[in-house]
Amino acid sequence: MTLDQIIGQAVPVSILKRALSTNSLGHAYLFSGEEGVGKETTARVVAEELAKQGGPLSSLHVLGGEGSIKIEDIRQLRQSASLASAGNTVWLILDADRLTPEAGNALLKTLEEPVPGTHFFLTTTKVQSMLPTIVSRCQHLQFRRIPEEEICQWLAKQTQQSPADERIRTISRLAQGSLGKALAYWKGSLLEERETVISKLIQVPRASYPAVLGLSQTWPEDREKIHQELQVFLEWHRDLLTVKNGIDLPLYNPGYERQLKEISALYTNDTLFVIIEKIVEMGKAIAGNGRIRFCLGYLLLMMKRGALT
């Protein structure tokens, strides 16, 4: 793969290509942006190019995994970096916001005193959580959400489908600028799980109050999964606003136009705005260890009360 094959990131790609062609690549870069927009892929492509330039003694080291990056990890990195052989050595630190303060300060010393031929690439989705001193020692390149049409063309090529295929277009819309999400929707069961959530939301306005409470008990006690499904709640109610007001915008759920039209007539605009605000609030409550089924019960009952049935 080459930098020319990176999708939707023209600015960082052009900067890196120019630096490589003029032999002026910096020793430390920070790639920030949402999940699945090409940060790690771009770093690995640059590492491959540096390996070609540096010869057979070049190497790539990846500091990934889960949990915090501790000072012991950085001490080991510093020792290895100080012993770097001839050629180009690349260190890729994934999700660098996982650095503990002690680890960050230890890494800072390495960034301030780089070994010739050693390059660092840090990636993060949470640049605001990183030590400002680390950010200031790196050349910071921001990776943007990838345009929907570019995702559509890319996914169609990857799956050997037509860009006009309804599933391709729906996934490209739902991916929200992330190639990673688009692939996850295509390969996994996310689309089917999404339809299960929507089937429950469709029931809420006309269901009895006991039935609505019963629905709230059908969700698993899984915070990560609930976080994803609350995004479906948001997109559904944004579609209701779009359809209700005849706004010329693409729908998140284009296969449900009839249901959206019927259900949007049961709500006022003000009620829909309030529900959307509450969905966001409940997402924060659940992320902060709020009781999942209590929060969902409250949310679904509010959706029921807001309907003119």
Protein Blocks (a to p, Z undefined) as FASTA:
>chain_A
ZZklpghilmlmmmmmmmmmnopacfbdcdeddehilpmmmmmmmmmmmmmmnojmbccd
ddededjddfklmmmmmmmmmmpcedjdddddehkllpcfklmmmmmmmmmmccehiacd
dddfblmlpcfklmmmpccdddddddfklmmmmmmmmnopafklmklmmmmmmnnopakl
mmmmmmmmmlmmmmmmmmmmmmmmmmcfklmmmmmmmpccdfklmmmmmmmmmmmmmmmm
mmmnopacddfblmlmmmmmmmmmmpcfklmmmmmmmmmmmmmmmmnopafklmmmmmmm
mmmmmpcZZ
